[in-house]
Amino acid sequence: MFMSTRTVILFWLLMQPSSSVVIWPKTTVIVTNNLEDGQDLLLHCQSADDDLGMQHLRPNASFSWSFHVNVIGTTLFHCSFQWKDVLHNFTVFKAARDVKLCSRFRRKNEFDSEFVYA
């Protein structure tokens, strides 16, 4: 049985854990609490592979994390934001949507919390 080099490499890539093969550069997400009236923000972010834990952000404080998009481009981070006893959920990073953005991109949600991709 003859296998081309391309087939062998593809097979090898598919057999690797998603975090061990790097195709895209490292992505950093920064969430900043810009809520009005000096409100604290509770933040809990996670992907299928990583749970970043609960974060308590005081006014103007930030939380950041870095990662590589997986080899098949399906990396996804969801965050729950809580203030005034109300829970809001956002997809803060979706590879299919965000990986093609320029190297530094800033987006605000309707509640004035910023997501910065660096």
C-alpha positions in Angstrom: 0.0 0.0 0.0 1.4 3.4 -1.1 0.6 6.5 0.9 1.8 10.0 -0.3 3.6 12.3 2.0 0.6 14.5 2.1 -1.6 11.7 3.3 0.8 10.7 6.0 1.1 14.3 7.3 -2.7 14.7 7.2 -3.1 11.5 9.1 -0.5 12.6 11.7 -2.3 16.0 12.1 -5.6 14.3 12.7 -4.2 12.0 15.3 -2.7 14.8 17.4 -4.5 16.4 20.3 -6.0 19.7 19.2 -3.8 21.7 21.4 -0.5 20.2 20.1 -0.6 21.4 16.5 -0.3 25.1 15.8 -1.5 26.5 12.5 -2.7 30.0 13.6 -0.8 32.4 15.8 -1.6 32.7 19.5 -4.8 34.6 20.2 -5.3 36.7 23.4 -8.8 37.7 24.5 -9.1 40.6 27.0 -12.4 41.3 28.8 -12.6 44.7 30.5 -15.3 45.8 32.9 -16.6 49.1 31.7 -20.0 48.9 33.3 -21.7 52.1 34.4 -22.2 53.1 38.0 -19.0 51.4 39.2 -20.6 47.9 39.2 -18.6 44.8 39.8 -18.7 42.1 37.1 -18.6 38.3 37.7 -17.2 36.5 34.7 -16.9 32.8 33.9 -15.3 31.7 30.6 -14.8 28.3 29.2 -14.2 26.3 26.0 -14.7 22.6 25.4 -11.2 22.0 26.7 -10.6 24.8 29.3 -12.6 26.2 32.2 -11.0 29.5 33.2 -12.9 29.7 36.5 -14.9 32.5 38.0 -13.4 35.9 37.8 -14.4 39.0 39.9 -13.7 42.1 37.9 -13.9 45.5 39.7 -14.7 48.6 37.6 -12.1 49.1 34.8 -10.4 45.8 35.7 -9.5 43.3 33.0 -9.1 39.5 32.6 -7.2 38.0 29.7 -6.2 34.6 28.4 -4.2 33.3 25.4 -4.6 30.2 23.3 -4.0 28.7 19.9 -7.0 27.9 17.6 -7.2 24.1 17.2 -6.1 22.6 13.9 -9.6 22.2 12.5 -10.6 25.8 13.4 -13.4 25.1 15.8 -12.1 26.8 18.9 -15.0 28.4 20.8 -15.1 30.3 24.1 -18.3 31.2 25.9 -18.5 33.5 28.8 -21.2 34.2 31.4 -21.3 37.8 32.7 -23.2 38.6 35.8 -24.0 42.0 37.3 -27.1 43.3 39.2 -28.0 39.6 39.8 -28.7 39.0 36.1 -26.8 36.5 34.1 -25.8 37.2 30.4 -24.1 34.7 28.1 -21.9 35.6 25.1 -19.7 33.7 22.6 -16.6 35.8 23.0 -14.5 33.9 20.6 -15.6 31.7 17.7 -12.8 30.7 15.3 -15.0 30.5 12.3 -16.0 34.1 12.9 -13.0 35.7 14.6 -9.8 34.0 13.4 -9.6 36.1 10.2 -9.7 39.4 12.1 -6.7 41.6 12.0 -4.1 41.1 14.7 -5.7 43.6 17.0 -9.5 44.0 17.1 -11.8 45.6 19.7 -15.5 44.9 20.0 -17.9 46.1 22.6 -21.1 44.3 23.5 -24.3 46.2 24.3 -23.4 46.3 28.0 -20.1 48.1 27.4 -17.9 45.2 28.4 -15.1 45.0 25.9 -13.7 42.0 24.1 -10.2 42.6 22.7 -8.5 40.1 20.5 -4.7 40.7 20.3 
